[in-house]
Amino acid sequence: MRCVAVIFAGLVAGLWAVPAAADPCKTIPDRGPMPEFLRRGAVFSGPVVYVGDGDGLCVAVGEGPRGWVEVRVADFYAPELNEPGGRAAKAILEHLAMGRRATCVAHNRSHDRIVARCRIDGRDLAEQMRRAGVVQGGRGREAARQTPSRVTRRVE
């Protein structure tokens, strides 16, 4: 029942939403090399300090926005914010992750963020989103279907 309330709150909030400003996470530069501590397979952790959409968040590994790593949650494709279910997906991710400690394993770079498999409270975040009833959509899902998937090690 609580998930229904969260979804409803996300839908209502979406009615008054204003266009989002640029994300505040600044550890990964828009251009230039990826910080070495985020190389493939690296583990990083910290509190979730920002949720941008249904599959994007910031993990604080240091102080202020320059210490916040923008993460694209691996293995989950939330609908875009302007698509049906997008605002509800963001609300659920906020409910699951905001203020909690995330432990993530870096995969690859995607623009100015890192794709990573994250766990919160010992549970895989993508799986928590599925269990919360978030229907997957978004542009990345179609691309993933067309690209042979790589076997990735589960974060334990």
Secondary structure, DSSP 4 states (H G I P E B T S, - for coil): -HHHHHHHHHHHHHHT--PPPPP---SS-SSSPPPGGGSTT-EEEEEEEEEEETTEEEEESSSSGGGEEEEEETT--PPPTTSTTHHHHHHHHHHHHBTSEEEEEEEEEETTEEEEEEEETTEEHHHHHHHTTPPP-HHHHHHHHHSPPPP-PPP-
